[in-house]
């Protein structure tokens, strides 16, 4: 397990795949929620890798902003209540940094460059939404994105908004694979936000596979199983 590298712009934790994979080793990249760190979602990564026979390498990133109450954050405020600074600059800068990681990580860790999947939870999923709306350095940067309990800000689709300035053309967005999920009892990022996010994604031309689960602001076992199923499907397609 690694801690930090001059080759990547963020601190991280990394776990190698236990078993070889037909088509090259896949890489699952995590973005944690507010106030957490790079170790927070490693158990989720381990569970998903085990579900796929130990074939996944797991890279978990540490957000760049130290939170006042401990841990780290991707932007100021929360997904449900971002600050103006977040909407003007920080969401864009953090998502650009994650894009840089996604581009560089396969060469650094020896994984297949077109078999990378991004998984974000809470604020990390909100950054994931920003990543999937942007232009990528190459079309096959991600095999898919798992976006759990996050938010696609409506400003991504508002003409003149800073977030909208970074949105890729519809021709780039339409083929991207996105699985989004939200708990019906989520009181941190309320479920109504999920409906708004889907509406925004539709305006942008994104196609989203969406699932609502019975939990709250968490990743229950049924959601893990759903994520594993999407991973299996996406990685099968990328190996074909």
Buried (B, 14 or more C-beta within 10 A) or exposed (E): EBEEBEEBBBBBBBBBBEEEBEBBBBBBBBBBBBBBBBEBBBEBBBBBBEBBEBBBBBBBBBBBBEBEEEBBBBBBBBBBEBEEEBBBEBBBBBBBBBBBBBBBBBEBBEBBBBBBBBBBBBBBBBBBBBBBBBEBEEEEBBBBBBBBBBBBBBBBBBEEBBBBEBBBEEEBBEEBBBBBBBBEEBEBBBBEBBEBBBEBBEBBBBEBBBBBBEBBBBBBEEBBEBBBEBBBBBBEEBBE
